[in-house]
Each structure stands twice: as C-alpha cells, then as structure tokens.
Amino acid sequence: MTTNHRIALIPGDGIGAEVLPPAQQVLDVLGRRHGFSLSYTSYDWSCERYLREGAMMPADGIDQLRDKDAILLGAVGYPGVPDHVSLWGLLIPIRRSFRQYVNLRPIRVFEGIDSPVRGARPGEVDIVVVRENAEGEYSEIGGRLNQGTSEELAVQEAVFTRAGVTRIADYAFSLAARRRGKLTSATKSNGIIHTMPFWDELIAERAAEHPGVTWDQEHIDALAAKFVLDPARFDVVVASNLFGDILSDLAAAVAGSIGIAPAANLNPERDFPSMFEPVHGSAPDIVGQGIANPLGAIWSAAMMLDHLGHPAAAKDITDAIASVLAKTETRTPDLGGTATTAKFTDKLIELL
C-alpha cells in the first residue's frame, strides 16, 4: 500500500509563495519514485491576512494543523507589519503548541558555490546547528512600564529549565554520535551569570551519558569568529534559542547564500506535526520577479521526508542539489546567475 502523508502548506508572505511550488514538484517526483504520496492543504496565513483581518491565523489555526503529518512553510514578513507581530502571531505559536523544541539547521559548502570565506572549502564544511526552540531568551515573560515617558523601561526574562536544556542536549549529543562524533556548546557564562552557567552544567551532565562524543564549549563571541576563521572544525553545535538563531544565519552566509539554508522545527517524540521552512525570509525586494532561489525550500522538503521516514528520498534531493550546483552553470541571481526560479527547478528535477 502507498503511504500517504498529509502536508499543511503555509506559503506566507513574499517569495514564500514562489518557493513552495518548486518544493512540491520535487516532493511529488520523489513520491512516485519511492512509493508514497502527499496530500496538501494550503492555508493563507500571512502578514497580508493580518492587515486584512487583524490576525496572522484564525483562532482555531492550531487545531486545523493538529491532524497533519507535517507543515511546510514558505516565509513570513511583510513591509508595514512589525516582525514581532508576524513571528508571535504564527511561527512561535506553532512551534510551542506542537512542542517543536528542536530547531535543526544544516549548513554545507557545496562544490560550485564560492564561499565568501577563504577557508570554507567544499566537502570540508558540514555543520548542523541544533537550536533550542521553545524557551531560552525568546520567552514571553517581561513587560514595559511608563511607556512614552522619560522613565520608560522594558524587562525581558530568559527562561532556561532543566527539562528544556536536557532534552536539547540529549538530541544534539545523539546527533553528533551519528555523525562525526564532535559537539560544541555555545555559551556566554563569563558574562551571563545565572542562565549560562546553568546551561553549561547541564551540558556537562548530559555529556557523561554520551561518552562516545567529544565535546567542548565556546563563548558565543569567540565561536562566531571561529565560524569564519575555521568553519571546517565544527560538526554539531548546540545553542540556546537566541545564540542558535544568530549562529545558523552566520553559518549559512559562510556557506555562500542564505537562500540555500533549510530549517526543521522538530517534535522528536512525533506527538505533534513538525514544521519545515527555508531560512531566507520573505525577500520583499525580489517578490514577483520569478528569481527566488528555491533550494532552501527544497532542502527543507528533504528534511521533511527524512522525518517522515523516507531517508532515501531525502538523500536523492540533497544529492540532486549537490549535482545541480557542481555540474551545471544554472544559478539564480543570489548565486551569481541569471536563471529564473522555474528554470532552476526544471534543471534540478532533470537531475533527479
């Protein structure tokens, strides 16, 4: 019997609606090859919906997604809508309602892509940033007082729990054990006096349970410098919500283009659907020109297939991505070429 997966599509804003159709095309090709099918339900949840109706998604939005096997998202962000409105109105409620506490961001330097960093060579840089995705610096605890006066203040609390740090540490150590056996923990315990020493202590606790993994820790400022100076030394990097967010974008730039970078928001226990999205954002400056790079969405779709139990199909996609970059001159403008989104997608599917 053919396995059918129910996929929620949230194109969102900007180029999100331009990069999801190529991802669907690739998914359908792999489904026919590997004997599974995907049924899609599309949702118009976006900043444009917010401007029209006052909310990024309807009040029962989470319930509408609950029975899906996975969520594939395009991009969120729109001129005139503050970023905190779009993030807290859509992405964070989904991540937290569905306990997607692992944000997984792989970064590779592919043959055929020139990194802006001299030491970042193809085949040598292969990093996965494991970002804690449900607590940390991105908490809702805090507030503002005396707004509009000279005494105005804002308080933002970072929340780190034993359960939250332990589960992300265990996930990262287990991933490192399946890869090259190296883990780096991002910290700032020399300056942040409570939460970061707590983070360090718990990482060390969990390291004792994973003796096959070699690990170290780096202060976030030094780690950012080493991502540029010697990116090939890193394998798996585990970081808090804020640090992981920054490091993964930096690493994507080291790899040559943030347009390639994928992300997975995982509920490892599979009690709820996980969500997959490119990192690049809505790119309002190129919307409607047909030149958006679809690789971030396509690689995110590969991560979704792997999560759904189709690792061979996922590898077919990443192999095709490597081939289209190494063996052809077809490039979208962000990679120095002139190809349209459609032409680039056609070439990738041809290689598939």
Order of alpha helices (4+ residues) and beta strands (2+ residues): beta-alpha-beta-alpha-alpha-beta-alpha-alpha-beta-beta-beta-beta-alpha-beta-alpha-beta-alpha-beta-alpha-beta-beta-alpha-alpha-alpha
